[in-house]
């Protein structure tokens, strides 16, 4: 049955849009063998919660956990309580602790992989005492370790503001790594994702910051499972991963260039820890399964359809990509409403979300075209867009 929906065109006039057939309906059912792949998952807001800017997060726990099962069913590990889950943009520490513990319990029940973010976002925004920042990291690390999730040491806004140079980063991260009970993932989140993280690792010069980061990894290689690099710079990531110790993985966080980085070259490859995988899980599972069996033609074909959507969702201002992720989850039927904690559903414009819809449909990513068309029409009506 052909499904169509009226959408605003580039000139503002409505046009009929015929929906594509969904391409990816089956679950992978097994973990991937050639790459480790985590999907960084969003949180679903409680529709009747007071999720205004600055208010404590009210989370729809049932829908949030169902979405994680969707990712595990497609073969992905879940990267929990990361920036995709609105850390630093509405998800407070009390809700974050619940999220980590609940998700980890679900993961253990089904044998799913899970890693979770530990940072310093529970501290006062203006905290500049380095010992207090270190203690803040250790407080969150304890929560993650107690849950049984692999720790991901997230970048700290407080540390970015307080550190005097590379030595401060090395001292603080060194103390944390010494007490971690399991190897951790280090997250280098670029300023396009969070402007407050400019100059991380002790320098505003990218090469100097990279030297500092690589030295830290070399000094503590036994304590580091891998590094997640979110700089949206494929050439830099390739050069960086060639410099890492052999035992330290590179997890790409590049939502623009992931197909080539995961595929790799004759010197190595990146594993994956990506926010876009939450939005394209069935397609990404198809591509990674093809890579496992050495079918690069299918791998390239499937991923190439998803890249225009990914580059749009993560377009400037990149830190509002979470809105597109939640919107796609709603269109796909993974949640009942399109609201977000802290009111972040307002992070993208109506034209932007119309384009998100078009690109997702063009890639065959909307599993129920009738539902997606109905919800898109409802969204446009609420926005004041008439046929």
C-alpha positions in Angstrom: 0.0 0.0 0.0 1.4 3.4 -1.0 1.6 5.9 1.8 1.9 9.6 1.2 2.1 12.7 3.4 1.9 16.4 2.8 5.1 18.2 3.5 6.2 21.8 3.2 8.6 22.3 0.2 11.6 24.6 0.0 9.3 27.4 -1.1 6.9 26.9 1.8 4.1 25.4 -0.3 3.0 21.9 0.6 3.7 19.0 -1.7 2.8 15.3 -1.6 5.6 13.0 -0.4 5.3 9.3 -1.2 6.9 7.2 1.5 9.5 4.6 0.7 9.3 1.0 1.7 11.2 0.1 4.9 14.4 -1.6 4.1 15.5 -3.0 7.5 13.0 -4.8 9.5 14.9 -7.8 10.9 17.1 -7.8 14.0 20.7 -9.0 13.7 20.2 -11.2 16.7 23.9 -11.7 17.5 26.9 -9.5 18.4 29.3 -8.5 15.6 32.5 -10.4 15.3 34.9 -8.1 13.4 34.1 -4.8 15.3 32.9 -3.7 18.7 29.9 -1.5 18.2 28.1 0.6 20.9 25.1 2.8 20.2 24.8 5.8 22.5 21.2 5.9 23.5 18.9 8.9 24.3 16.4 9.1 27.2 12.6 9.3 26.7 10.9 12.0 28.7 7.9 11.4 30.8 5.0 13.1 28.9 3.4 14.5 32.0 6.7 15.3 33.7 7.7 18.9 34.4 10.6 18.7 31.9 11.1 22.5 31.6 14.6 24.0 31.2 16.4 23.8 34.6 13.9 21.3 36.1 14.9 17.9 37.3 14.6 15.3 34.6 11.4 13.2 34.6 12.1 10.1 32.6 9.7 7.6 31.1 11.7 4.6 32.4 9.6 1.9 30.6 10.1 3.5 27.1 13.7 4.4 27.8 14.6 0.8 28.7 12.6 -0.7 25.8 14.7 1.4 23.5 17.9 -0.2 25.0 16.4 -3.6 24.3 15.8 -2.6 20.7 19.6 -1.8 20.5 20.7 -5.1 22.2 18.3 -7.0 19.9 20.2 -5.6 16.9 23.5 -6.7 18.3 24.8 -3.4 19.7 26.2 -2.6 23.1 24.6 0.3 24.8 26.7 3.4 25.7 24.7 4.7 28.6 24.4 8.1 30.2 26.5 9.8 27.5 26.0 13.2 25.8 23.3 11.5 23.7 21.3 11.0 26.9 21.5 14.8 27.5 24.3 14.8 30.0 25.0 18.5 30.7 21.8 19.4 28.7 19.0 18.4 31.1 19.8 14.9 32.6 20.7 15.7 36.2 22.9 13.4 38.4 20.0 11.9 40.3 18.3 10.7 37.1 21.7 9.7 35.7 22.4 7.3 38.6 19.0 5.7 38.1 19.6 5.4 34.4 22.9 3.7 34.8 21.7 1.2 37.4 18.4 0.4 35.6 20.1 -0.1 32.2 22.9 -2.1 33.6 20.5 -4.4 35.4 18.6 -4.9 32.1 21.8 -5.6 30.2 22.9 -8.2 32.7 19.5 -9.9 32.4 19.8 -10.3 28.7 23.5 -10.6 28.2 23.8 -7.3 26.5 27.0 -5.2 26.5 26.9 -1.9 28.4 29.3 0.9 29.1 28.4 4.1 31.0 29.6 7.6 31.4 31.3 8.9 34.5 32.1 12.7 34.7 31.8 15.7 37.0 28.4 17.2 35.9 27.0 16.9 39.5 29.5 19.5 40.7 28.8 23.2 40.7 29.4 24.7 37.2 32.0 27.1 38.6 34.0 24.5 40.5 37.7 25.1 39.9 39.4 23.1 42.7 41.3 20.2 41.0 41.1 17.9 44.0 37.3 18.4 44.2 37.1 17.7 40.4 39.1 14.5 40.9 36.8 13.4 43.8 33.8 14.2 41.6 35.1 11.8 38.9 35.7 9.1 41.5 32.1 9.5 42.9 30.6 8.9 39.5 33.1 6.1 38.6 32.0 4.2 41.7 28.4 4.3 40.6 29.3 3.0 37.1 31.6 0.2 38.5 29.0 -0.8 41.1 26.4 -1.3 38.2 28.8 -3.6 36.4 29.0 -1.4 33.3 32.3 -0.5 31.7 33.3 3.0 32.7 33.6 5.8 30.1 35.5 8.8 31.5 33.7 11.7 30.0 35.3 15.1 29.4 34.7 17.5 32.3 33.7 21.2 31.8 35.0 22.0 35.2 38.4 20.5 34.4 38.5 22.3 31.0 38.1 25.6 32.8 40.4 24.8 35.8 43.4 23.0 34.2 46.5 25.0 33.7 48.0 22.7 31.1 48.6 19.1 30.1 50.2 18.2 33.5 46.9 18.8 35.3 45.0 16.5 33.0 47.7 13.8 33.4 47.7 14.1 37.1 43.9 13.9 37.5 43.3 11.2 34.9 46.2 9.2 36.3 44.7 9.2 39.8 41.4 8.0 38.4 42.9 5.3 36.3 45.0 4.0 39.2 41.8 3.2 41.2 39.6 2.0 38.4 38.8 -1.7 38.9 38.5 -2.3 35.1 39.9 -0.8 32.0 38.0 2.4 31.0 37.2 4.2 27.8 38.5 7.8 27.5 36.2 10.2 25.7 37.6 13.1 23.7 34.5 15.2 23.0 35.2 18.1 20.7 34.0 21.7 21.2 31.5 21.2 18.3 29.6 18.9 20.7 30.2 21.1 23.7 31.9 24.5 23.4 32.9 24.5 27.0 35.4 21.7 26.2 37.6 23.8 23.9 41.3 23.3 24.7 40.8 19.9 26.3 44.0 17.9 27.2 45.8 21.2 27.9 46.0 23.0 24.6 43.9 24.8 22.0 46.3 23.6 19.4 45.0 20.2 18.1 48.4 18.7 17.5 49.6 19.7 21.0 46.4 18.3 22.5 46.9 15.1 20.6 50.4 14.7 21.8 49.2 15.1 25.4 46.4 12.6 24.9 48.6 10.0 23.3 51.2 10.4 26.1 48.4 9.8 28.7 47.3 6.7 26.8 50.9 5.4 26.6 51.5 6.0 30.3 48.4 4.1 31.4 47.8 1.7 28.5 47.0 -1.3 30.8 44.2 0.7 32.4 42.6 1.9 29.1 40.3 -0.3 27.0 40.0 2.3 24.3 39.5 5.9 23.4 36.3 7.4 21.9 37.2 10.3 19.5 34.4 12.7 18.8 36.1 15.4 16.7 34.3 14.9 13.3 37.8 14.8 11.6 38.5 11.5 9.9 42.1 12.3 9.0 42.9 13.2 12.5 41.3 10.1 13.9 43.2 7.8 11.5 46.5 9.5 12.4 45.6 9.3 16.1 44.7 5.6 16.1 48.1 4.8 14.4 49.8 6.3 17.4 47.9 4.5 20.1 49.4 1.6 22.0 48.5 -1.7 20.4 46.3 -2.7 23.3 44.2 0.5 23.2 41.2 0.5 20.9 40.0 3.5 18.9 36.2 3.9 19.1 35.0 6.3 16.5 32.6 9.0 17.6 32.6 10.6 14.1 29.0 10.7 13.0 30.0 12.1 9.7 32.7 9.6 8.5 31.9 6.4 10.4 31.7 4.1 7.3 35.3 4.6 6.2 36.7 4.7 9.8 35.0 1.5 10.8 36.0 -0.2 7.6 39.6 0.8 8.1 42.6 0.5 6.0 45.8 -1.6 5.8 47.1 0.0 9.0 44.0 -0.6 11.2 40.4 0.3 11.9 38.1 2.0 14.4 35.5 0.3 16.5 32.4 2.3 17.1 30.6 4.2 19.8 28.1 6.4 18.0 25.0 8.4 18.7 23.8 8.0 15.1 23.7 4.2 15.6 20.7 4.7 17.9 18.8 6.2 15.0 19.9 3.8 12.3 20.3 0.6 14.3 18.7 -1.9 11.9 20.7 -0.5 8.9 23.9 -0.3 10.9 23.4 -3.9 12.0 22.9 -5.0 8.4 26.1 -3.2 7.4 28.2 -4.6 10.2 27.0 -8.1 9.6 28.1 -7.7 6.0 31.5 -6.6 7.2 31.7 -9.7 9.4 31.3 -11.9 6.4 33.6 -9.8 4.2 30.9 -8.4 1.9 32.2 -4.9 1.5 29.8 -4.1 -1.3 26.8 -4.5 0.9 28.6 -2.7 3.8 29.2 0.3 1.6 25.8 0.3 0.0 23.9 0.2 3.3 26.0 2.7 5.1 26.1 5.1 2.2 22.3 5.5 2.4 22.5 6.6 6.1 25.3 9.2 5.8 23.2 12.1 4.5 20.8 11.6 7.4 23.7 11.5 9.9 25.4 14.6 8.6 22.1 16.4 8.8 21.2 15.3 12.3 24.7 16.3 13.5 24.9 19.5 11.6 25.8 22.8 13.3 24.9 23.5 16.1 26.0 19.9 16.6 25.2 19.8 20.3 21.5 19.8 19.4 21.7 16.5 17.5 19.8 14.9 20.4 16.6 16.5 19.2 16.9 14.7 15.8 17.7 11.4 17.6 14.5 11.6 19.8 12.4 12.8 16.8 13.5 9.7 14.8 12.7 7.4 17.7 9.2 8.9 17.9 8.6 8.6 14.1 9.8 5.0 14.3 7.3 4.1 17.1 9.9 3.6 19.9 8.2 6.2 22.1 4.7 7.7 22.3 5.6 11.4 22.3 8.1 13.8 21.0 9.1 15.6 24.2 12.6 15.7 25.8 14.0 16.5 29.2 14.7 20.2 29.7 12.4 21.0 26.7 15.2 20.2 24.2 12.6 19.2 21.6 12.9 22.9 20.6 16.5 22.4 19.7 15.8 22.0 16.0 13.5 24.0 13.7 10.4 22.7 11.9 12.2 22.8 8.5 15.2 21.0 10.0 13.0 18.2 11.3 11.1 18.0 8.0 14.5 17.3 6.3 15.3 14.7 9.0 12.0 13.0 8.1 12.8 13.1 4.4 16.3 11.7 4.7 15.3 8.9 7.1 12.5 7.9 4.7 14.9 8.0 1.7 17.2 5.7 3.5 14.3 3.2 4.2 14.8 3.7 8.0 11.1 4.2 9.0 9.8 0.8 9.9 6.1 1.7 9.8 5.5 4.3 7.0 1.8 4.8 7.9 2.7 5.6 11.6 5.5 7.9 10.6 3.3 9.7 8.1 0.6 10.1 10.7 3.0 11.4 13.3 4.7 13.8 10.9 1.3 15.2 9.9 0.4 15.7 13.6 3.7 17.4 14.3 3.2 19.8 11.4 -0.4 20.6 12.5 0.8 21.4 16.1 3.6 23.6 14.5 0.9 25.5 12.5 1.9 24.1 9.2 -1.3 23.5 7.2 -1.6 21.3 4.1 
